[in-house]
Amino acid sequence: MRVEEKDSNRRVLELDGYGQFVDDVDKAICCYVPVEEGTVIKISGKFNGTTLAVAYDVVVDGVYRHAHSYNSKSVVNQKNKKLKPPKFLYQVKEEVLETDMKVAPAHKPDTTQGDGPGTLGTIELWIYVLRKFGEEHLMGVVPMYYDQNQDTDNDTKDLVTYNFRMAFETNCSAFDQVTANRARKKMDMKRPGKEPWAIFRFHYRNKGDRSPTTPRRSSREEPVSLSLSQSRSCSPSNSEATVGATDGEKPQEQLVVTGTTAVEVPETGDAITEHTALKVPLIKNPTGKPAEAGKITTASEASEETEKPAKPTAPLSDKAAESPAHALETTTPVTPAPMPPAKRPAAQVAFPGSFQTKRAKTAPIVPSARTATASSTVSSMPKPLTLAEKCKQLEAACENRGTYAKRRAQLAEKLAPYKKQMEEMEQQLNKQLEEENRAQDEKISQYKDEVAMLHEFKKAEGSN
């Protein structure tokens, strides 16, 4: 997905097909992500823009799990600011954990949602940008990680059945009280701007489910069923899972779309996302004409086109057909699909009725005599020094030694007064040391005399 702001206009038009659409309520940019049990979810993005403060939140199944902000001292170009939360916050009784998030089976497979704002089965990335000094807002009453650690159920109309939920690893060390208070304060702080600058909402669905619809997606006129392969290559994989949107109708033919095995959330920067956006390999047009606007190439049509040989008079174009342009440069990244090699032109065929081709003979490249002579005369041995060059080197060494001798003499003149002071201090210290040793000897001798006198007195008292 991709969103770009120009002239302070944050309106984003809805894209056609490929599973991307804009929510009618909060204008969030949405898409579908196929997941499997045990998949570890990672979110990654980048932001580029000139502002004072940038912040982002991660909302998992309607609960705020991560908050981060970038604040600079002045308005500068915030280049490549990472929107990549390493861990997510999870409350377990009285402890706060910062842990990984992975896909797990839901406790209640019959959990459903109605026409309200979708929270279950969604991962949201809220981006806030300061557009005017002093503008900031509080989050209000929203479900935080420290309020609840279970998914919210809404038993209204049976529209979507959720088989998966986001589970958090609990086998890790918990925060101490200071770190937990700091994390809670960061979550409760004010966000820059009056409202979110952009919202990216990812609906994770069962990879094997062929009708993962939501109330927002089901209201569209032409639902499209998407198939995402596990590999990053442009060619479709054998193990494909369907992720799309239907309204109780039979799904259409599958559209080949490539994704990642880690189900990594697309990057946003400016707010632009490039890393794991849904990439659609379009089949090259043999006629060289651009693809029609609004036309979708299905998997069956793609296989038919690849099986047909290319005409000799109309070679394949080197560039893939580009998708139609959208307002505000809201585009879907396109990766070309590998094409089969084209046949040789008819002029190179030996016999029109046979399939054997005649290759054109090329004359062997003979190196010129000048090049061979030049390469043979080059010697790998170092060139010996002449007598004059050695004399010059000796003179330079003598001059260098004389220069350093002069510098040492100048330095010795500057150090002379300091050396004299050091000598005087050394003499004074030696004199004091001698006096202390003499006084110590006198004290020791006096102590010995007094001890001997004490023994004599005690001996005299004992004899009496």
C-alpha positions in Angstrom: 0.0 0.0 0.0 1.1 3.6 -0.6 -0.2 7.0 0.5 1.5 10.3 -0.2 0.5 13.8 1.0 0.8 16.8 -1.3 -0.2 20.4 -0.6 -1.5 19.4 2.9 -4.2 17.3 1.3 -4.6 14.0 3.2 -7.5 12.6 1.1 -6.7 9.2 -0.3 -8.8 7.7 -3.1 -9.8 4.1 -3.1 -7.9 1.7 -5.2 -9.5 -0.8 -7.5 -8.9 -4.5 -7.0 -5.9 -6.3 -5.5 -7.6 -6.4 -2.1 -6.9 -2.7 -1.3 -9.7 -0.3 -0.3 -10.4 2.7 1.8 -12.8 2.4 4.7 -15.9 4.6 4.4 -15.9 5.5 8.1 -12.4 6.5 9.2 -10.8 6.6 5.7 -8.3 3.9 6.7 -6.3 2.2 4.0 -7.1 -1.5 4.2 -6.0 -4.8 2.7 -6.1 -8.5 3.4 -3.3 -10.6 4.7 -3.4 -14.5 4.6 -2.0 -16.1 7.8 -1.5 -19.6 9.1 -1.3 -21.0 12.6 2.0 -20.3 14.2 3.0 -17.4 12.0 5.0 -14.7 13.8 3.7 -11.3 12.9 6.1 -8.5 12.1 5.3 -4.9 11.3 7.8 -2.7 9.4 7.6 0.7 7.8 9.4 4.0 7.2 8.3 7.7 7.3 9.8 10.6 5.3 8.6 14.2 5.8 9.4 17.6 7.2 7.8 18.0 10.7 8.6 18.4 14.4 7.1 15.2 15.8 6.1 11.9 14.5 4.3 9.1 16.5 2.7 5.8 15.8 0.5 3.2 17.6 -0.1 -0.5 16.9 -3.6 -1.7 17.5 -4.2 -5.5 17.6 -7.8 -6.7 17.6 -8.9 -3.3 18.9 -6.4 -3.2 21.8 -3.4 -0.8 21.8 -0.2 -2.8 22.1 2.6 -0.5 21.2 3.3 3.3 21.1 6.4 5.2 20.0 7.2 8.8 19.1 10.0 10.8 17.5 10.5 14.4 18.8 13.1 16.8 17.4 14.3 20.2 18.7 13.4 22.0 15.5 11.4 21.3 12.3 13.6 19.1 10.2 13.3 16.5 7.5 12.4 13.3 9.4 14.2 10.9 7.0 13.6 7.2 7.1 12.0 7.1 10.6 11.4 3.5 11.4 7.8 2.4 12.1 8.9 -1.0 13.3 7.8 -2.1 16.7 10.2 -4.8 18.0 7.8 -6.3 20.6 4.2 -5.8 21.8 2.9 -5.2 25.3 0.8 -7.8 27.1 -0.6 -7.8 30.6 -0.5 -11.0 32.7 -2.1 -10.5 36.1 0.2 -7.9 37.8 3.1 -8.2 35.3 3.7 -6.5 32.0 5.5 -8.4 29.2 7.1 -7.2 26.0 6.8 -10.2 23.8 6.3 -11.5 20.2 2.9 -11.9 18.6 1.9 -15.0 16.6 -1.2 -16.5 15.0 -3.2 -19.0 17.2 -6.6 -20.7 16.9 -9.4 -18.7 18.4 -11.0 -20.0 21.7 -14.5 -19.4 20.3 -14.6 -20.3 16.6 -18.2 -18.9 16.3 -17.1 -15.3 17.3 -18.7 -12.9 14.9 -19.1 -9.1 14.4 -21.8 -6.9 13.1 -21.9 -3.6 11.2 -19.8 -1.7 13.8 -16.2 -0.7 13.4 -14.1 -3.9 12.8 -11.7 -4.8 15.6 -11.4 -8.5 15.5 -9.1 -10.0 12.9 -7.4 -6.7 12.3 -3.9 -5.2 12.9 -3.8 -1.4 12.6 -0.9 1.1 12.3 -1.9 4.6 13.3 0.5 7.4 12.3 0.4 10.9 13.9 2.2 13.9 12.4 2.4 17.4 14.0 1.1 19.8 11.3 0.7 22.9 13.4 2.5 24.0 16.6 0.5 23.3 19.7 -1.8 20.7 18.1 -2.1 17.5 20.1 -4.9 15.3 21.4 -5.5 12.7 24.0 -6.5 9.1 23.1 -9.7 9.3 25.2 -11.3 6.1 26.4 -9.7 3.4 24.3 -8.9 -0.3 25.3 -5.2 -0.4 26.4 -3.0 -3.4 27.0 -3.2 -2.9 30.8 -7.0 -2.9 30.8 -7.6 -6.2 29.0 -5.6 -9.0 27.5 -8.4 -10.9 25.7 -10.1 -10.2 22.4 -13.3 -8.3 22.4 -16.4 -10.2 21.2 -19.4 -8.7 19.6 -22.3 -11.1 19.1 -24.5 -9.2 16.7 -25.0 -10.2 13.1 -23.3 -13.3 11.7 -21.2 -11.9 8.9 -17.6 -12.9 9.6 -16.3 -16.0 11.4 -12.9 -15.7 12.9 -10.9 -18.9 13.3 -7.6 -17.2 14.3 -6.6 -14.7 16.9 -3.3 -13.0 18.0 -1.6 -14.8 20.9 1.4 -13.5 22.8 4.4 -15.4 24.1 4.4 -15.5 27.9 7.7 -17.4 28.4 9.8 -14.3 28.8 10.9 -12.0 31.6 8.5 -9.3 32.8 9.2 -5.6 33.2 10.2 -4.2 36.6 8.0 -1.5 38.2 10.0 1.4 36.8 10.0 0.1 33.2 6.3 -0.8 33.4 5.4 2.7 34.6 7.5 4.2 31.8 5.7 2.1 29.2 2.3 3.0 30.6 3.2 6.7 30.6 4.3 6.5 27.0 1.0 4.8 26.1 -1.1 7.5 27.8 0.8 10.5 26.5 -0.8 13.0 24.0 -0.4 12.3 20.3 0.7 15.1 17.9 -1.9 16.6 15.6 -5.7 16.8 16.0 -6.3 13.4 14.4 -4.3 10.5 12.9 -2.5 11.4 9.8 -2.9 8.0 8.2 -4.3 4.6 9.3 -3.2 1.3 7.8 -5.5 -1.6 8.6 -4.6 -5.1 7.8 -7.3 -7.8 8.0 -5.7 -11.1 8.7 -7.7 -14.1 7.4 -7.4 -17.8 7.2 -5.2 -18.7 4.3 -7.5 -21.5 3.2 -10.7 -19.5 3.5 -12.0 -18.4 0.1 -14.6 -15.9 1.3 -12.9 -13.7 4.1 -15.3 -10.7 3.8 -15.9 -7.8 6.2 -18.8 -5.4 6.4 -16.7 -2.7 4.7 -15.4 -4.9 1.9 -18.8 -6.6 1.3 -20.3 -3.2 0.4 -18.2 -3.0 -2.7 -19.8 -3.7 -6.0 -17.2 -6.0 -7.5 -15.6 -8.3 -4.9 -12.3 -9.7 -6.0 -10.8 -13.0 -4.8 -7.1 -12.9 -4.3 -4.5 -15.7 -4.2 -1.3 -15.2 -2.4 1.7 -17.5 -2.8 4.2 -18.3 -0.1 7.4 -17.4 -2.0 8.6 -14.0 -3.1 9.2 -15.0 -6.7 7.1 -13.6 -9.5 6.0 -17.1 -10.6 2.9 -18.4 -8.8 3.5 -21.1 -6.2 1.7 -24.5 -6.0 0.6 -23.9 -2.5 -1.8 -21.0 -2.8 -4.3 -19.6 -0.3 -7.3 -17.4 -1.2 -7.8 -14.1 0.5 -10.5 -11.9 -0.9 -13.9 -10.2 -0.4 -17.3 -11.6 -1.4 -20.9 -10.9 -0.5 -22.4 -14.3 -0.4 -21.6 -14.9 -4.1 -19.5 -17.4 -5.9 -15.8 -16.3 -5.9 -14.4 -15.1 -9.2 -11.3 -16.5 -10.8 -8.2 -16.2 -8.8 -5.7 -13.3 -9.3 -2.1 -14.3 -8.8 -0.5 -12.0 -6.1 2.8 -12.7 -4.4 3.4 -12.1 -0.6 5.8 -13.2 2.1 5.9 -16.3 4.3 6.3 -14.2 7.4 3.1 -12.2 6.6 5.0 -9.0 7.2 2.9 -5.9 7.3 3.7 -3.4 4.5 6.0 -0.5 5.2 4.7 3.0 5.2 6.8 6.0 4.3 5.8 9.6 3.6 3.6 7.5 4.4 5.0 5.2 1.7 5.0 1.4 1.9 7.3 -0.6 -0.3 8.5 -3.7 1.6 5.7 -6.2 1.7 3.0 -4.4 -0.3 0.8 -6.6 -2.4 2.7 -7.0 -5.6 0.7 -8.1 -8.7 2.7 -9.6 -11.6 0.8 -8.6 -14.7 1.2 -10.7 -17.9 3.1 -8.8 -20.6 0.9 -7.7 -23.5 2.0 -9.4 -26.7 0.6 -6.5 -28.8 2.7 -3.9 -27.0 -0.5 -1.9 -26.0 -1.0 -0.7 -22.5 -3.5 -2.6 -20.3 -7.0 -1.4 -20.2 -8.0 0.6 -17.1 -10.0 -1.5 -14.6 -9.2 -4.8 -16.4 -8.0 -7.7 -14.1 -5.9 -10.5 -15.4 -6.9 -13.8 -13.8 -4.8 -16.9 -13.3 -6.6 -18.8 -16.1 -6.1 -16.0 -18.6 -2.5 -15.6 -17.6 -1.9 -19.4 -18.2 -3.6 -19.1 -21.6 -1.5 -16.1 -22.6 1.8 -17.8 -21.5 1.0 -20.9 -23.5 0.4 -19.0 -26.8 3.6 -18.4 -28.8 4.6 -14.9 -29.6 4.2 -13.7 -33.2 7.5 -13.1 -35.1 6.3 -9.7 -36.4 5.5 -8.3 -32.9 8.2 -9.1 -30.4 7.5 -9.0 -26.7 7.9 -5.6 -24.9 10.7 -5.4 -22.3 8.4 -3.5 -19.9 5.4 -4.9 -18.2 2.0 -3.3 -18.5 1.6 -0.7 -15.9 -1.5 -0.3 -13.7 -3.7 2.8 -14.2 -2.6 5.9 -12.3 -4.6 7.0 -9.3 -5.0 10.4 -7.7 -2.4 11.5 -5.2 0.0 8.8 -6.7 -1.9 6.1 -4.7 -0.4 3.1 -6.5 0.2 -0.6 -6.1 3.8 -1.7 -6.7 4.0 -4.0 -9.8 6.6 -6.7 -10.4 6.9 -8.3 -13.8 6.4 -12.0 -14.3 9.0 -14.1 -16.1 8.0 -14.8 -19.7 8.8 -17.8 -21.9 11.6 -17.2 -24.5 10.3 -15.9 -27.8 10.7 -17.9 -31.0 13.3 -16.9 -33.6 12.1 -14.7 -36.5 11.0 -16.4 -39.7 14.0 -15.1 -41.6 16.4 -17.3 -39.7 14.4 -20.6 -40.4 16.1 -22.9 -42.8 12.9 -24.5 -44.1 9.5 -23.0 -43.7 7.9 -26.4 -43.1 10.3 -27.6 -40.5 11.0 -26.7 -36.9 14.8 -26.8 -37.1 16.4 -23.3 -37.0 19.6 -22.2 -38.7 21.9 -20.2 -36.5 23.8 -17.3 -38.0 27.6 -17.9 -38.1 29.7 -15.3 -36.5 33.4 -14.7 -37.4 35.8 -15.5 -34.5 37.3 -12.5 -32.8 41.0 -12.4 -33.3 43.0 -10.1 -31.0 45.1 -7.5 -32.8 48.8 -7.8 -33.0 49.3 -4.5 -31.2 47.4 -5.7 -28.1 49.4 -8.9 -27.9 52.7 -7.1 -28.3 51.8 -4.6 -25.6 50.7 -7.3 -23.2 53.9 -9.4 -23.8 56.3 -6.5 -23.1 54.8 -5.7 -19.7 57.0 -7.1 -16.9 55.7 -7.9 -13.5 59.1 -7.3 -11.8 59.6 -4.0 -10.0 61.8 -1.5 -11.7 65.2 -1.2 -10.0 66.2 2.2 -8.7 69.0 4.1 -10.3 72.0 5.6 -8.5 70.7 9.2 -8.8 67.4 8.2 -7.3 69.1 6.5 -4.3 71.2 9.7 -3.8 68.0 11.8 -3.7 66.4 9.5 -1.2 69.5 9.6 1.0 69.5 13.4 0.9 65.8 13.6 1.7 66.4 11.3 4.7 69.3 13.5 6.0 67.2 16.6 5.6 64.4 15.0 7.5 66.7 13.9 10.3 68.1 17.5 10.6 64.7 19.0 10.7 63.6 16.8 13.6 66.9 17.6 15.4 66.2 21.3 15.2 62.7 20.7 16.5 64.0 18.7 19.4 66.5 21.5 20.3 63.6 24.1 20.3 61.5 21.8 22.4 64.4 21.3 24.9 64.7 25.1 25.3 61.0 25.3 26.2 61.3 22.3 28.6 64.4 23.6 30.4 62.6 25.7 33.1 60.2 22.8 33.8 63.1 20.4 34.1 64.8 22.8 36.6 61.6 22.9 38.7 61.5 19.1 38.7 65.1 18.9 39.9 64.4 21.3 42.7 61.3 19.5 43.8 63.2 16.2 43.7 65.9 17.6 45.9 63.4 19.0 48.4 61.5 15.6 48.5 64.8 13.8 49.1 65.7 16.1 52.0 62.2 15.7 53.6 62.5 11.9 53.2 65.9 11.9 55.0 64.5 13.9 57.9 61.5 11.6 58.2 63.8 8.5 58.3 66.0 10.1 60.9 63.0 11.0 63.1 61.6 7.5 62.7 64.9 5.9 63.8 65.0 8.1 66.9 61.4 7.2 67.8 62.2 3.5 67.4 65.3 3.6 69.6 63.4 5.5 72.3 60.6 2.9 72.1 63.1 0.1 72.6 64.8 1.8 75.6 61.4 2.3 77.3 60.4 -1.4 76.8 63.7 -2.5 78.3 63.2 -0.1 81.3 59.7 -1.6 81.8 61.1 -5.1 82.0 63.7 -4.1 84.5 61.1 -2.5 86.8 58.9 -5.6 86.6 61.9 -7.9 87.4 62.8 -5.8 90.5 59.2 -5.9 91.8 59.2 -9.7 91.4 62.4 -10.2 93.4 61.1 -8.1 96.3 
